Amino acid sequence: MSHNLEPHLTPVEITSLKPTQMTVGLREVEDKRRQWAAIREEKGADFLGHHMVPVVLGHKQRLYLVDHHHLALALHEEGVKHVLTSIVADLSHLDRQEFWSVMDHRNFVYPFDVDGVRHPIENLPKRIVDLKDDPFRALAGAVRDAGGFAKIDAPFSEFLWADFLRRRVGGKKLRHSFEDAVEEAMQLARSRDARHLPGWCGADR
């Protein structure tokens, strides 16, 4: 997700950030935990809290996380208390209803559950630690990392891929053999059936 960023140099508690999605792929969170644990070992614990995450300043001056939910949760689980933020939009002058209308129209929110079903905004989790596990989001992340599709700046693009894969890869296979599920998903990602999705890298013929 690409934005014009206004750095906010005062550290913000990760637990105070408001999610704008309902799920993450916990397998991907664990991968990020391992990556950041290695960085902490090399560069020191303070380095982890220097990573900036994009937020929208919203109703009642709350900070809404609009990307990097996996990273924020991974840092929290690694014991990091604070992060720096980058304010991508100041919508604090709007009332609650108009705020969420603008958030929705600007693709700053993705209120879909682990089954790909849209929920009312009121059902969004209140804290990062309340995000639910969507194994298909983790599958989409693994396919992206393996080159199955390109990482682009479209908001929540991996969730679109997760929903595509949810309809085609068996949940039983995903639970019992993640590697086999990735192999099948890689083939699906390169197929013409996926040509409507952001970052598609298949042959258009």
MDTraj code that builds the backbone (N, CA, C; nanometers):
import mdtraj as md
import numpy as np

residues = "MET SER HIS ASN LEU GLU PRO HIS LEU THR PRO VAL GLU ILE THR SER LEU LYS PRO THR GLN MET THR VAL GLY LEU ARG GLU VAL GLU ASP LYS ARG ARG GLN TRP ALA ALA ILE ARG GLU GLU LYS GLY ALA ASP PHE LEU GLY HIS HIS MET VAL PRO VAL VAL LEU GLY HIS LYS GLN ARG LEU TYR LEU VAL ASP HIS HIS HIS LEU ALA LEU ALA LEU HIS GLU GLU GLY VAL LYS HIS VAL LEU THR SER ILE VAL ALA ASP LEU SER HIS LEU ASP ARG GLN GLU PHE TRP SER VAL MET ASP HIS ARG ASN PHE VAL TYR PRO PHE ASP VAL ASP GLY VAL ARG HIS PRO ILE GLU ASN LEU PRO LYS ARG ILE VAL ASP LEU LYS ASP ASP PRO PHE ARG ALA LEU ALA GLY ALA VAL ARG ASP ALA GLY GLY PHE ALA LYS ILE ASP ALA PRO PHE SER GLU PHE LEU TRP ALA ASP PHE LEU ARG ARG ARG VAL GLY GLY LYS LYS LEU ARG HIS SER PHE GLU ASP ALA VAL GLU GLU ALA MET GLN LEU ALA ARG SER ARG ASP ALA ARG HIS LEU PRO GLY TRP CYS GLY ALA ASP ARG".split()
xyz = np.array([
    [0.0851, -0.1173, 0.0000],
    [0.0000, 0.0000, 0.0000],
    [0.0895, 0.1234, 0.0000],
    [0.0772, 0.2096, -0.0980],
    [0.1638, 0.3258, -0.1106],
    [0.0874, 0.4525, -0.0733],
    [0.1489, 0.5358, 0.0117],
    [0.0836, 0.6574, 0.0567],
    [0.1881, 0.7671, 0.0712],
    [0.1412, 0.8915, 0.0773],
    [0.2253, 1.0000, 0.1221],
    [0.2282, 0.9942, 0.2736],
    [0.3469, 0.9808, 0.3297],
    [0.3581, 0.9552, 0.4719],
    [0.4051, 1.0783, 0.5478],
    [0.3402, 1.1049, 0.6597],
    [0.3830, 1.2088, 0.7523],
    [0.4327, 1.1393, 0.8781],
    [0.5656, 1.1319, 0.8976],
    [0.6168, 1.0596, 1.0134],
    [0.5646, 1.1188, 1.1443],
    [0.5327, 1.0315, 1.2362],
    [0.4876, 1.0702, 1.3700],
    [0.5929, 1.0146, 1.4645],
    [0.6829, 1.1015, 1.5112],
    [0.8045, 1.0542, 1.5753],
    [0.7864, 1.0162, 1.7215],
    [0.6688, 1.0400, 1.7762],
    [0.6426, 0.9964, 1.9127],
    [0.6043, 0.8485, 1.9117],
    [0.6742, 0.7652, 1.9866],
    [0.6383, 0.6229, 1.9882],
    [0.4940, 0.6014, 2.0335],
    [0.4275, 0.5071, 1.9693],
    [0.2877, 0.4754, 1.9986],
    [0.2804, 0.3307, 2.0464],
    [0.2014, 0.3063, 2.1488],
    [0.1846, 0.1697, 2.1971],
    [0.1130, 0.0850, 2.0920],
    [0.1701, -0.0293, 2.0622],
    [0.1095, -0.1186, 1.9631],
    [-0.0324, -0.1569, 2.0046],
    [-0.0539, -0.1759, 2.1329],
    [-0.1859, -0.2179, 2.1805],
    [-0.2916, -0.1084, 2.1661],
    [-0.2486, 0.0159, 2.1401],
    [-0.3453, 0.1247, 2.1224],
    [-0.3902, 0.1392, 1.9775],
    [-0.3214, 0.0745, 1.8848],
    [-0.3565, 0.0847, 1.7429],
    [-0.4856, 0.0082, 1.7145],
    [-0.5717, 0.0683, 1.6330],
    [-0.6994, 0.0064, 1.5989],
    [-0.6884, -0.0657, 1.4644],
    [-0.7196, -0.1946, 1.4596],
    [-0.7123, -0.2678, 1.3322],
    [-0.8187, -0.2202, 1.2341],
    [-0.7899, -0.2355, 1.1065],
    [-0.8887, -0.2069, 1.0017],
    [-0.9198, -0.3320, 0.9206],
    [-0.8830, -0.4462, 0.9726],
    [-0.9179, -0.5746, 0.9125],
    [-0.9498, -0.6711, 1.0253],
    [-1.0064, -0.7857, 0.9896],
    [-1.0529, -0.8803, 1.0905],
    [-0.9578, -0.9974, 1.1114],
    [-0.8734, -1.0236, 1.0134],
    [-0.7926, -1.1448, 1.0177],
    [-0.6482, -1.1176, 0.9779],
    [-0.5636, -1.2120, 1.0116],
    [-0.4268, -1.2214, 0.9610],
    [-0.3988, -1.3689, 0.9355],
    [-0.2889, -1.3965, 0.8669],
    [-0.2409, -1.5333, 0.8567],
    [-0.1380, -1.5564, 0.9660],
    [-0.1730, -1.6335, 1.0683],
    [-0.0826, -1.6487, 1.1823],
    [0.0481, -1.7161, 1.1436],
    [0.0461, -1.7993, 1.0397],
    [0.1713, -1.8590, 0.9928],
    [0.2659, -1.7490, 0.9442],
    [0.2116, -1.6488, 0.8752],
    [0.2935, -1.5370, 0.8289],
    [0.3416, -1.4521, 0.9467],
    [0.2574, -1.4362, 1.0476],
    [0.2993, -1.3650, 1.1683],
    [0.4181, -1.4353, 1.2324],
    [0.4127, -1.5683, 1.2393],
    [0.5231, -1.6441, 1.2977],
    [0.6506, -1.6273, 1.2156],
    [0.6373, -1.6248, 1.0834],
    [0.7542, -1.6012, 0.9981],
    [0.8166, -1.4656, 1.0287],
    [0.7322, -1.3644, 1.0434],
    [0.7835, -1.2306, 1.0733],
    [0.8462, -1.2253, 1.2122],
    [0.7913, -1.3001, 1.3055],
    [0.8526, -1.3065, 1.4386],
    [0.9940, -1.3609, 1.4301],
    [1.0130, -1.4658, 1.3517],
    [1.1464, -1.5239, 1.3381],
    [1.2421, -1.4259, 1.2711],
    [1.1929, -1.3559, 1.1677],
    [1.2770, -1.2580, 1.0990],
    [1.3205, -1.1468, 1.1936],
    [1.2249, -1.0954, 1.2702],
    [1.2573, -0.9847, 1.3589],
    [1.3387, -1.0287, 1.4794],
    [1.3212, -1.1517, 1.5227],
    [1.4051, -1.2031, 1.6308],
    [1.5506, -1.2082, 1.5867],
    [1.5727, -1.2463, 1.4599],
    [1.7089, -1.2491, 1.4062],
    [1.7663, -1.1080, 1.3968],
    [1.6839, -1.0123, 1.3553],
    [1.7296, -0.8732, 1.3474],
    [1.7610, -0.8194, 1.4866],
    [1.6774, -0.8536, 1.5833],
    [1.7019, -0.8092, 1.7213],
    [1.8347, -0.8633, 1.7722],
    [1.8621, -0.9885, 1.7364],
    [1.9882, -1.0491, 1.7785],
    [2.1066, -0.9744, 1.7187],
    [2.0893, -0.9279, 1.5941],
    [2.1994, -0.8617, 1.5238],
    [2.2117, -0.7136, 1.5592],
    [2.0971, -0.6439, 1.5702],
    [2.1010, -0.4975, 1.5816],
    [2.0511, -0.4439, 1.7151],
    [2.0033, -0.5306, 1.8009],
    [1.9576, -0.4856, 1.9315],
    [1.8069, -0.4695, 1.9382],
    [1.7530, -0.4811, 2.0590],
    [1.6081, -0.4801, 2.0779],
    [1.5449, -0.3478, 2.0387],
    [1.6160, -0.2372, 2.0574],
    [1.5570, -0.1065, 2.0280],
    [1.5255, -0.0894, 1.8802],
    [1.5981, -0.1602, 1.7938],
    [1.5769, -0.1450, 1.6495],
    [1.4353, -0.1834, 1.6092],
    [1.3771, -0.2803, 1.6773],
    [1.2445, -0.3290, 1.6397],
    [1.1387, -0.2205, 1.6496],
    [1.1511, -0.1346, 1.7480],
    [1.0512, -0.0314, 1.7680],
    [1.0660, 0.0875, 1.6760],
    [1.1674, 0.0865, 1.5911],
    [1.1910, 0.1989, 1.5014],
    [1.1227, 0.1813, 1.3663],
    [1.0529, 0.0718, 1.3479],
    [0.9839, 0.0487, 1.2212],
    [0.8538, 0.1279, 1.2204],
    [0.8301, 0.2043, 1.1132],
    [0.7086, 0.2852, 1.1052],
    [0.5961, 0.2075, 1.0378],
    [0.4765, 0.2221, 1.0909],
    [0.3586, 0.1596, 1.0321],
    [0.2603, 0.2695, 0.9920],
    [0.1862, 0.2500, 0.8814],
    [0.0947, 0.3540, 0.8327],
    [-0.0376, 0.3538, 0.9086],
    [-0.0818, 0.4719, 0.9455],
    [-0.2063, 0.4850, 1.0208],
    [-0.2890, 0.6007, 0.9652],
    [-0.4179, 0.5955, 0.9935],
    [-0.5092, 0.7071, 0.9690],
    [-0.5487, 0.7642, 1.1044],
    [-0.5405, 0.8960, 1.1166],
    [-0.5862, 0.9623, 1.2383],
    [-0.7368, 0.9799, 1.2285],
    [-0.8075, 0.9182, 1.3218],
    [-0.9520, 0.9106, 1.3068],
    [-1.0314, 0.9759, 1.4170],
    [-1.1555, 0.9350, 1.4242],
    [-1.2519, 0.9849, 1.5220],
    [-1.1945, 0.9738, 1.6629],
    [-1.2073, 1.0783, 1.7422],
    [-1.1562, 1.0853, 1.8788],
    [-1.0046, 1.0701, 1.8850],
    [-0.9364, 1.1095, 1.7758],
    [-0.7894, 1.1091, 1.7694],
    [-0.7302, 0.9682, 1.7804],
    [-0.8093, 0.8677, 1.7490],
    [-0.7572, 0.7315, 1.7520],
    [-0.6743, 0.7047, 1.6271],
    [-0.5770, 0.6171, 1.6417],
    [-0.4910, 0.5802, 1.5297],
    [-0.5350, 0.4449, 1.4755],
    [-0.5697, 0.4435, 1.3474],
    [-0.6175, 0.3221, 1.2812],
    [-0.5085, 0.2685, 1.1893],
    [-0.4644, 0.1483, 1.2167],
    [-0.3606, 0.0838, 1.1370],
    [-0.4185, 0.0415, 1.0028],
    [-0.3593, 0.0880, 0.8925],
    [-0.4157, 0.0573, 0.7607],
    [-0.3267, -0.0363, 0.6788],
    [-0.2183, -0.0821, 0.7347],
    [-0.1318, -0.1815, 0.6695],
    [-0.0373, -0.2355, 0.7768],
    [0.0330, -0.3435, 0.7434],
    [0.1334, -0.4027, 0.8325],
    [0.0734, -0.4590, 0.9618],
    [-0.0487, -0.5123, 0.9529],
    [-0.1071, -0.5771, 1.0704],
    [-0.0240, -0.6983, 1.1136],
    [0.0256, -0.7742, 1.0158],
    [0.1066, -0.8915, 1.0495],
    [0.2323, -0.8495, 1.1249],
    [0.2972, -0.7448, 1.0769],
    [0.4188, -0.6966, 1.1418],
    [0.3896, -0.6461, 1.2825],
    [0.2840, -0.5673, 1.2968],
    [0.2509, -0.5121, 1.4287],
    [0.2242, -0.6231, 1.5294],
    [0.1509, -0.7264, 1.4869],
    [0.1228, -0.8375, 1.5776],
    [0.2500, -0.9152, 1.6091],
    [0.3349, -0.9343, 1.5086],
    [0.4613, -1.0048, 1.5307],
    [0.5494, -0.9293, 1.6297],
    [0.5595, -0.7984, 1.6137],
    [0.6395, -0.7179, 1.7061],
    [0.5832, -0.7261, 1.8479],
    [0.4514, -0.7168, 1.8581],
    [0.3883, -0.7269, 1.9904],
    [0.4213, -0.8607, 2.0556],
    [0.4140, -0.9678, 1.9788],
    [0.4411, -1.1000, 2.0343],
    [0.5891, -1.1197, 2.0652],
    [0.6741, -1.0367, 2.0049],
    [0.8165, -1.0392, 2.0372],
    [0.8494, -0.9508, 2.1576],
    [0.7467, -0.8919, 2.2165],
    [0.7681, -0.8116, 2.3358],
    [0.7931, -0.6648, 2.3103],
    [0.7799, -0.6217, 2.1842],
    [0.7977, -0.4801, 2.1518],
    [0.6721, -0.4047, 2.1960],
    [0.6906, -0.2970, 2.2687],
    [0.5769, -0.2220, 2.3231],
    [0.5317, -0.1084, 2.2316],
    [0.6251, -0.0453, 2.1609],
    [0.5944, 0.0759, 2.0852],
    [0.6457, 0.0661, 1.9418],
    [0.5808, 0.1392, 1.8529],
    [0.6289, 0.1581, 1.7159],
    [0.6124, 0.3055, 1.6796],
    [0.6847, 0.3464, 1.5763],
    [0.6617, 0.4774, 1.5174],
    [0.5533, 0.4636, 1.4111],
    [0.4806, 0.5687, 1.3859],
    [0.3728, 0.5638, 1.2876],
    [0.3929, 0.6685, 1.1795],
    [0.3308, 0.6430, 1.0650],
    [0.3265, 0.7386, 0.9549],
    [0.1800, 0.7686, 0.9264],
    [0.1394, 0.8928, 0.9443],
    [-0.0002, 0.9305, 0.9249],
    [-0.0261, 0.9514, 0.7759],
    [-0.1072, 0.8651, 0.7172],
    [-0.1351, 0.8720, 0.5735],
    [-0.2583, 0.9554, 0.5432],
    [-0.3425, 0.9787, 0.6439],
    [-0.4599, 1.0649, 0.6266],
    [-0.5077, 1.1098, 0.7636],
    [-0.5471, 1.2373, 0.7723],
    [-0.6042, 1.2913, 0.8954],
    [-0.7541, 1.3102, 0.8735],
    [-0.8319, 1.2192, 0.9280],
    [-0.9779, 1.2239, 0.9159],
    [-1.0427, 1.2505, 1.0514],
    [-0.9658, 1.3095, 1.1411],
    [-1.0128, 1.3267, 1.2783],
    [-1.1258, 1.4281, 1.2906],
    [-1.1462, 1.5101, 1.1867],
    [-1.2531, 1.6104, 1.1914],
    [-1.3901, 1.5517, 1.1571],
    [-1.3932, 1.4272, 1.1121],
    [-1.5195, 1.3652, 1.0705],
    [-1.5891, 1.2981, 1.1882],
    [-1.7222, 1.2963, 1.1837],
    [-1.7927, 1.2183, 1.2852],
    [-1.7777, 1.0698, 1.2519],
    [-1.8196, 0.9853, 1.3434],
    [-1.7922, 0.8424, 1.3303],
    [-1.8488, 0.7840, 1.2021],
    [-1.9732, 0.8152, 1.1691],
    [-2.0364, 0.7574, 1.0509],
    [-1.9658, 0.8013, 0.9234],
    [-1.9352, 0.9308, 0.9133],
    [-1.8685, 0.9797, 0.7929],
    [-1.7255, 0.9278, 0.7850],
    [-1.6608, 0.9166, 0.8989],
    [-1.5251, 0.8625, 0.9026],
    [-1.5203, 0.7243, 0.8389],
    [-1.6106, 0.6357, 0.8801],
    [-1.6072, 0.4999, 0.8274],
    [-1.6519, 0.4940, 0.6818],
    [-1.7375, 0.5851, 0.6421],
    [-1.7757, 0.5921, 0.5010],
    [-1.6549, 0.6274, 0.4150],
    [-1.5773, 0.7256, 0.4585],
    [-1.4567, 0.7647, 0.3845],
    [-1.3539, 0.6518, 0.3879],
    [-1.3361, 0.5901, 0.5026],
    [-1.2412, 0.4788, 0.5136],
    [-1.2764, 0.3680, 0.4156],
    [-1.4049, 0.3371, 0.4052],
    [-1.4506, 0.2311, 0.3161],
    [-1.4260, 0.2688, 0.1702],
    [-1.4625, 0.3888, 0.1315],
    [-1.4489, 0.4306, -0.0076],
    [-1.3032, 0.4483, -0.0495],
    [-1.2152, 0.4743, 0.0449],
    [-1.0732, 0.4881, 0.0134],
    [-0.9967, 0.3579, 0.0326],
    [-1.0686, 0.2498, 0.0540],
    [-1.0074, 0.1172, 0.0720],
    [-0.9084, 0.1139, 0.1878],
    [-0.9432, 0.1829, 0.2956],
    [-0.8622, 0.1804, 0.4164],
    [-0.9126, 0.0774, 0.5171],
    [-1.0177, 0.0037, 0.4821],
    [-1.0736, -0.0935, 0.5752],
    [-1.1170, -0.2168, 0.4971],
    [-1.1012, -0.3342, 0.5604],
    [-1.1361, -0.4609, 0.4957],
    [-1.2070, -0.5488, 0.5990],
    [-1.3387, -0.5279, 0.6187],
    [-1.4106, -0.5969, 0.7264],
    [-1.4661, -0.7334, 0.6855],
    [-1.3773, -0.8234, 0.6434],
    [-1.4173, -0.9571, 0.5997],
    [-1.3587, -1.0606, 0.6951],
    [-1.4372, -1.1643, 0.7254],
    [-1.3941, -1.2637, 0.8232],
    [-1.3169, -1.3777, 0.7576],
    [-1.2907, -1.4832, 0.8344],
    [-1.2090, -1.5946, 0.7871],
    [-1.2767, -1.6744, 0.6765],
    [-1.4052, -1.6539, 0.6568],
    [-1.4771, -1.7191, 0.5477],
    [-1.4978, -1.6265, 0.4286],
    [-1.4400, -1.5073, 0.4351],
    [-1.4558, -1.4117, 0.3267],
    [-1.5885, -1.3391, 0.3280],
    [-1.6578, -1.3404, 0.4417],
    [-1.7894, -1.2764, 0.4543],
    [-1.7722, -1.1370, 0.5140],
    [-1.8353, -1.0389, 0.4493],
    [-1.8263, -0.9021, 0.4993],
    [-1.9114, -0.8837, 0.6248],
    [-1.8559, -0.8063, 0.7196],
    [-1.9238, -0.7772, 0.8452],
    [-1.9470, -0.6274, 0.8599],
    [-2.0391, -0.5888, 0.9479],
    [-2.0522, -0.4471, 0.9821],
    [-1.9236, -0.3958, 1.0468],
    [-1.8971, -0.2681, 1.0300],
    [-1.7772, -0.2079, 1.0868],
    [-1.7676, -0.2340, 1.2370],
    [-1.8824, -0.2387, 1.3030],
    [-1.8843, -0.2594, 1.4481],
    [-1.8183, -0.3907, 1.4894],
    [-1.8069, -0.4846, 1.3962],
    [-1.7487, -0.6148, 1.4284],
    [-1.5971, -0.6191, 1.4125],
    [-1.5366, -0.5100, 1.3682],
    [-1.3908, -0.5077, 1.3606],
    [-1.3316, -0.5297, 1.4996],
    [-1.2212, -0.6017, 1.5090],
    [-1.1580, -0.6191, 1.6402],
    [-1.1094, -0.4857, 1.6957],
    [-1.1076, -0.4747, 1.8262],
    [-1.0678, -0.3504, 1.8921],
    [-0.9170, -0.3388, 1.9085],
    [-0.8488, -0.4546, 1.9090],
    [-0.7044, -0.4554, 1.9340],
    [-0.6359, -0.5498, 1.8353],
    [-0.5079, -0.5251, 1.8140],
    [-0.4285, -0.6100, 1.7253],
    [-0.4332, -0.7555, 1.7708],
    [-0.4301, -0.7773, 1.9015],
    [-0.4252, -0.9147, 1.9531],
    [-0.5564, -0.9890, 1.9323],
    [-0.6614, -0.9184, 1.8920],
    [-0.7910, -0.9824, 1.8696],
    [-0.8111, -1.0288, 1.7253],
    [-0.7131, -1.0081, 1.6390],
    [-0.7241, -1.0521, 1.5001],
    [-0.7320, -1.2045, 1.4936],
    [-0.8192, -1.2558, 1.4075],
    [-0.8383, -1.4004, 1.3933],
    [-0.7471, -1.4569, 1.2843],
    [-0.7196, -1.5844, 1.2955],
    [-0.6344, -1.6517, 1.1975],
    [-0.7138, -1.6905, 1.0735],
    [-0.6644, -1.6486, 0.9572],
    [-0.7189, -1.6926, 0.8282],
    [-0.6088, -1.7702, 0.7569],
    [-0.6132, -1.9034, 0.7585],
    [-0.5073, -1.9823, 0.6953],
    [-0.4905, -1.9512, 0.5469],
    [-0.5972, -1.9093, 0.4807],
    [-0.5859, -1.8791, 0.3382],
    [-0.5131, -1.7470, 0.3145],
    [-0.5168, -1.6575, 0.4115],
    [-0.4345, -1.5368, 0.4006],
    [-0.2875, -1.5737, 0.4129],
    [-0.2564, -1.6683, 0.5008],
    [-0.1193, -1.7170, 0.5118],
    [-0.0765, -1.7868, 0.3835],
    [-0.1678, -1.8624, 0.3235],
    [-0.1380, -1.9296, 0.1973],
    [-0.1084, -1.8275, 0.0881],
    [-0.1887, -1.7233, 0.0806],
    [-0.1654, -1.6188, -0.0193],
    [-0.0295, -1.5534, 0.0018],
    [0.0075, -1.5292, 0.1269],
    [0.1381, -1.4709, 0.1550],
    [0.2522, -1.5608, 0.1121],
    [0.2359, -1.6917, 0.1334],
    [0.3393, -1.7866, 0.0926],
    [0.3523, -1.7918, -0.0592],
    [0.2399, -1.7872, -0.1293],
    [0.2424, -1.7870, -0.2762],
    [0.3095, -1.6601, -0.3281],
    [0.2769, -1.5474, -0.2690],
    [0.3413, -1.4208, -0.3066],
    [0.4923, -1.4288, -0.2855],
    [0.5345, -1.4776, -0.1696],
    [0.6774, -1.4846, -0.1390],
    [0.7504, -1.5808, -0.2312],
    [0.6790, -1.6814, -0.2837],
    [0.7389, -1.7780, -0.3761],
    [0.7348, -1.7302, -0.5208],
    [0.6827, -1.6105, -0.5447],
    [0.6784, -1.5555, -0.6798],
    [0.5536, -1.5890, -0.7576],
    [0.4511, -1.6399, -0.6894],
    [0.3274, -1.6753, -0.7585],
    [0.2513, -1.5554, -0.8103],
    [0.2643, -1.4433, -0.7415],
    [0.2109, -1.3166, -0.7916],
    [0.2972, -1.2039, -0.7366],
    [0.2886, -1.0895, -0.7998],
    [0.3749, -0.9772, -0.7631],
    [0.3160, -0.9006, -0.6455],
    [0.4024, -0.8566, -0.5564],
    [0.3590, -0.7695, -0.4470],
    [0.3412, -0.6292, -0.5028],
    [0.2218, -0.5756, -0.4906],
    [0.1933, -0.4422, -0.5423],
    [0.1297, -0.3582, -0.4316],
    [0.1074, -0.2306, -0.4633],
    [0.0609, -0.1371, -0.3615],
    [-0.0910, -0.1310, -0.3469],
    [-0.1642, -0.2157, -0.4162],
    [-0.3102, -0.2147, -0.4039],
    [-0.3502, -0.2558, -0.2623],
    [-0.4406, -0.1812, -0.1982],
    [-0.4804, -0.2139, -0.0612],
    [-0.5407, -0.3536, -0.0504],
    [-0.4947, -0.4282, 0.0496],
    [-0.5518, -0.5589, 0.0847],
    [-0.5488, -0.6581, -0.0316],
    [-0.4511, -0.6444, -0.1208],
    [-0.4477, -0.7312, -0.2390],
    [-0.4311, -0.8781, -0.2009],
    [-0.3538, -0.9053, -0.0950],
    [-0.3348, -1.0447, -0.0548],
    [-0.4656, -1.1086, -0.0091],
    [-0.5570, -1.0280, 0.0434],
    [-0.6862, -1.0828, 0.0842],
    [-0.7706, -1.1219, -0.0367],
    [-0.7559, -1.0494, -0.1465],
    [-0.8263, -1.0887, -0.2688],
    [-0.7741, -1.2230, -0.3181],
    [-0.6427, -1.2413, -0.3094],
    [-0.5847, -1.3703, -0.3464],
    [-0.6301, -1.4800, -0.2495],
    [-0.6358, -1.4476, -0.1212],
    [-0.6814, -1.5458, -0.0224],
    [-0.8234, -1.5917, -0.0534],
    [-0.9087, -1.4985, -0.0915],
    [-1.0471, -1.5343, -0.1225],
    [-1.0543, -1.6205, -0.2485],
    [-0.9693, -1.5892, -0.3469],
    [-0.9607, -1.6697, -0.4693],
    [-0.9192, -1.8129, -0.4348],
    [-0.8166, -1.8267, -0.3515],
    [-0.7667, -1.9593, -0.3157],
    [-0.8647, -2.0339, -0.2254],
    [-0.9363, -1.9620, -0.1427],
    [-1.0345, -2.0236, -0.0522],
    [-1.1395, -2.1025, -0.1296],
    [-1.1709, -2.0548, -0.2501],
    [-1.2734, -2.1187, -0.3321],
    [-1.2192, -2.2374, -0.4120],
    [-1.0885, -2.2586, -0.4093],
    [-1.0289, -2.3584, -0.4988],
    [-0.9387, -2.4606, -0.4298],
    [-0.8799, -2.4250, -0.3190],
    [-0.7906, -2.5170, -0.2474],
    [-0.8662, -2.5734, -0.1275],
    [-0.8595, -2.7037, -0.1120],
    [-0.9327, -2.7673, -0.0027],
    [-0.8788, -2.7282, 0.1340],
    [-0.9698, -2.6981, 0.2253],
    [-0.9284, -2.6628, 0.3604],
    [-0.8572, -2.7764, 0.4312],
    [-0.8967, -2.9010, 0.4022],
    [-0.8324, -3.0163, 0.4647],
    [-0.6869, -3.0263, 0.4216],
    [-0.6607, -3.0061, 0.2928],
    [-0.5225, -3.0087, 0.2445],
    [-0.4413, -2.8985, 0.3111],
    [-0.5007, -2.7804, 0.3229],
    [-0.4295, -2.6676, 0.3829],
    [-0.3934, -2.6967, 0.5281],
    [-0.4823, -2.7611, 0.5999],
    [-0.4566, -2.7917, 0.7410],
    [-0.3503, -2.8987, 0.7579],
    [-0.3502, -2.9984, 0.6682],
    [-0.2651, -3.1156, 0.6895],
    [-0.1342, -3.1120, 0.6117],
    [-0.1275, -3.0352, 0.5048],
    [-0.0032, -3.0285, 0.4269],
    [0.0080, -2.8912, 0.3618],
    [0.0633, -2.7974, 0.4368],
    [0.0738, -2.6608, 0.3866],
    [0.1581, -2.6554, 0.2595],
    [0.2652, -2.7349, 0.2541],
    [0.3528, -2.7339, 0.1368],
    [0.2782, -2.7800, 0.0118],
    [0.1966, -2.8852, 0.0245],
    [0.1177, -2.9312, -0.0904],
    [0.0158, -2.8254, -0.1319],
    [-0.0414, -2.7579, -0.0339],
    [-0.1376, -2.6522, -0.0645],
    [-0.0699, -2.5373, -0.1386],
    [0.0521, -2.5035, -0.0989],
    [0.1263, -2.3976, -0.1683],
    [0.1544, -2.4382, -0.3124],
    [0.1928, -2.5637, -0.3323],
    [0.2212, -2.6112, -0.4683],
    [0.0971, -2.5996, -0.5571],
    [-0.0170, -2.6418, -0.5054],
    [-0.1411, -2.6301, -0.5825],
    [-0.1767, -2.4836, -0.6058],
    [-0.1602, -2.4024, -0.5021],
    [-0.1951, -2.2607, -0.5124],
    [-0.1053, -2.1877, -0.6116],
    [0.0204, -2.2282, -0.6222],
    [0.1111, -2.1667, -0.7197],
    [0.0606, -2.1895, -0.8617],
    [0.0135, -2.3103, -0.8893],
    [-0.0412, -2.3394, -1.0219],
    [-0.1667, -2.2571, -1.0482],
    [-0.2517, -2.2461, -0.9477],
    [-0.3735, -2.1667, -0.9626],
    [-0.3411, -2.0191, -0.9843],
    [-0.2393, -1.9705, -0.9148],
    [-0.2032, -1.8290, -0.9250],
    [-0.1545, -1.7924, -1.0641],
    [-0.0937, -1.8877, -1.1332],
    [-0.0427, -1.8617, -1.2683],
    [-0.1475, -1.8885, -1.3757],
    [-0.2611, -1.9429, -1.3364],
    [-0.3643, -1.9774, -1.4344],
    [-0.4397, -1.8529, -1.4787],
    [-0.5091, -1.8653, -1.5919],
    [-0.5867, -1.7522, -1.6430],
    [-0.7088, -1.7234, -1.5556],
    [-0.7466, -1.8195, -1.4731],
    [-0.8578, -1.7951, -1.3812],
    [-0.8267, -1.6823, -1.2831],
    [-0.6975, -1.6562, -1.2629],
    [-0.6558, -1.5540, -1.1665],
    [-0.6181, -1.4219, -1.2326],
    [-0.6428, -1.4095, -1.3622],
    [-0.5917, -1.2928, -1.4351],
    [-0.6546, -1.1600, -1.3911],
    [-0.7664, -1.1664, -1.3202],
    [-0.8318, -1.0441, -1.2722],
    [-0.7718, -0.9921, -1.1424],
    [-0.6817, -1.0679, -1.0820],
    [-0.6303, -1.0325, -0.9502],
    [-0.5068, -0.9439, -0.9585],
    [-0.4854, -0.8569, -0.8599],
    [-0.3698, -0.7661, -0.8620],
    [-0.2386, -0.8420, -0.8509],
    [-0.1449, -0.8084, -0.9384],
    [-0.0137, -0.8718, -0.9349],
    [-0.0045, -1.0032, -1.0093],
    [-0.1088, -1.0386, -1.0850],
    [-0.1072, -1.1657, -1.1590],
    [0.0124, -1.1710, -1.2531],
    [0.0811, -1.2856, -1.2545],
    [0.2038, -1.3014, -1.3332],
    [0.1935, -1.4135, -1.4357],
    [0.0743, -1.4615, -1.4639],
    [0.0591, -1.5712, -1.5585],
    [0.0707, -1.5264, -1.7027],
    [0.0611, -1.6242, -1.7918],
    [0.0680, -1.5964, -1.9359],
    [-0.0710, -1.5602, -1.9865],
    [-0.0840, -1.4439, -2.0461],
    [-0.2150, -1.3950, -2.0916],
    [-0.2444, -1.4453, -2.2318],
    [-0.2639, -1.5754, -2.2395],
    [-0.2951, -1.6355, -2.3696],
    [-0.3736, -1.7638, -2.3476],
])
top = md.Topology()
chain = top.add_chain()
for i, resn in enumerate(residues, 1):
    res = top.add_residue(resn, chain, resSeq=i)
    for name in ("N", "CA", "C"):
        top.add_atom(name, md.element.get_by_symbol(name[0]), res)
traj = md.Trajectory(xyz[None], top)
